[in-house]
Amino acid sequence: MKNPTIELENKYCAYNYHPLPVVLVKGEGAHVWDDQGRKYVDMMSAYSAVSHGHAHPRLVRTLVEQAATLNIVSRAFHTDRLAPFLKTACELSGMDSALPMNTGAEAVETAMKAARKWAYTVKGVADNQAEILACEGNFHGRTIAIVGMSSEPQYRAGFGPFPPGMKLISYADADALEAAITPNTAALIVEPIQGEGGIIIPPDGYLARCAEICRENDVLLICDEVQTGLGRTGKLFAYQHEGIQPDGLILGKALGGGILPVSMFLARDEVMNVFRPGDHGSTFGGNPLAASIGLEALNILVEEDLVAQSAGKGKWFLERLLQIDSPLIKEVRGRGLFIGVEIDPDKATAREVCKRLMERGLLSKETHETVVRLAPPLTIKRKLLGWAAEQIEEVLDEMEALRKAS
Ligand SMILES: *Cc1c(COP(=O)(O)O)cnc(C)c1O
């Protein structure tokens, strides 16, 4: 039963992940294949990085053409690819300018640096006193500064000390924000829906109220939409559900079209203009290959109307999942194709559900031990969503029968 590929990976790869025991070798659209030739529906899509589906033909063509033309030159020079990409991103988000990076965590760090420098140079906070507020249950990435504002003990344990100037407030609680703000507060950094936190959807009006409190107190509202952005929740950006415009926006994951790491921090000029040459940078950020892929990913999103697809199919899928009557389910919640099935931890683990789903050809991954995350490519066919709901229903029935028998 031992898979030699898994054995080899276990020997040579750091043990910082605990993957399900499957070896993937190929992907196309909403499907992936393993080394035994088995086909799976990918309902995980790399934590939403594969919103366009695997190997989207337009993205593959762009990748190949640009790879044969110009790839990496660093920002020491201009290229013809960067501006069209950033212009499109700014126009779609209503932001003035953007700073390109590679991973989500880097774009979050960029936002934190922008917020601090804005606090000192625009707001007038005294040197080294700026504070950034983040929410309990957040996930913003894995750098030391970012895990320094995490409330997850495992993300922090063994990695301190952490930089000062970060404060945690409870999520989905605008009064907590109001109470935490001081004259030194630079920014609130918040996920409109917490993804890694377990697909946690705050009550309607929460983000709008945060925006109002931030405006009244001269505090920047920065939305981390690395996971929720670009159509995932049925709007282009999840903050649009609340009819607000943040001061800063962080994008990543799906921005790379499921092909490359591409991220950026976008903001109003007042915020972005704090950066001067030499303040901040990245060797690979904004490279022509990444910019070409990023632009094509945005164009596909618009031209294939993936946002409306996410909204329509997501609503249908959520309703279908809500019909599942199982004592193992604590709650089913979601927005667009961003859905969490919360399992009652007294009765079963989400990992066991994911394992059984995998055996039936449906790939998903638990988040926070209790939540089965369902975030397929936005291009997925409705028929496959129906099939997925059946598999979930049957797995839960099967597990409940076993539980009763034991
Ligand atoms: C995944 C994620 C990040 C970090 O992105 P990486 O590319 O893994 O560094 C940041 N914020 C949110 C909300 C995320 O989901």
Ligand as a Chemical Component Dictionary entry (heavy atoms), coordinates in Angstrom:
data_LIG
# 
_chem_comp.id                   LIG 
_chem_comp.type                 NON-POLYMER 
_chem_comp.pdbx_formal_charge   0 
_chem_comp.three_letter_code    LIG 
# 
loop_
_chem_comp_atom.comp_id 
_chem_comp_atom.atom_id 
_chem_comp_atom.alt_atom_id 
_chem_comp_atom.type_symbol 
_chem_comp_atom.charge 
_chem_comp_atom.model_Cartn_x 
_chem_comp_atom.model_Cartn_y 
_chem_comp_atom.model_Cartn_z 
_chem_comp_atom.pdbx_ordinal 
LIG C1 C1 C 0 -3.408 32.381 1.548  1  
LIG C2 C2 C 0 -3.619 33.698 2.191  2  
LIG C3 C3 C 0 -2.549 34.588 2.415  3  
LIG C4 C4 C 0 -1.104 34.203 2.165  4  
LIG O1 O1 O 0 -0.838 33.922 0.851  5  
LIG P1 P1 P 0 0.521  33.113 0.478  6  
LIG O2 O2 O 0 0.567  33.222 -1.017 7  
LIG O3 O3 O 0 0.340  31.716 0.965  8  
LIG O4 O4 O 0 1.637  33.812 1.141  9  
LIG C5 C5 C 0 -2.831 35.836 2.935  10 
LIG N1 N1 N 0 -4.096 36.192 3.238  11 
LIG C6 C6 C 0 -5.147 35.375 3.031  12 
LIG C7 C7 C 0 -6.516 35.837 3.360  13 
LIG C8 C8 C 0 -4.951 34.095 2.522  14 
LIG O5 O5 O 0 -5.975 33.253 2.365  15 
# 
loop_
_chem_comp_bond.comp_id 
_chem_comp_bond.atom_id_1 
_chem_comp_bond.atom_id_2 
_chem_comp_bond.value_order 
_chem_comp_bond.pdbx_ordinal 
LIG C1 C2 SING 1  
LIG C2 C3 SING 2  
LIG C2 C8 DOUB 3  
LIG C3 C4 SING 4  
LIG C3 C5 DOUB 5  
LIG C4 O1 SING 6  
LIG O1 P1 SING 7  
LIG P1 O2 DOUB 8  
LIG P1 O3 SING 9  
LIG P1 O4 SING 10 
LIG C5 N1 SING 11 
LIG N1 C6 DOUB 12 
LIG C6 C7 SING 13 
LIG C6 C8 SING 14 
LIG C8 O5 SING 15 
# 
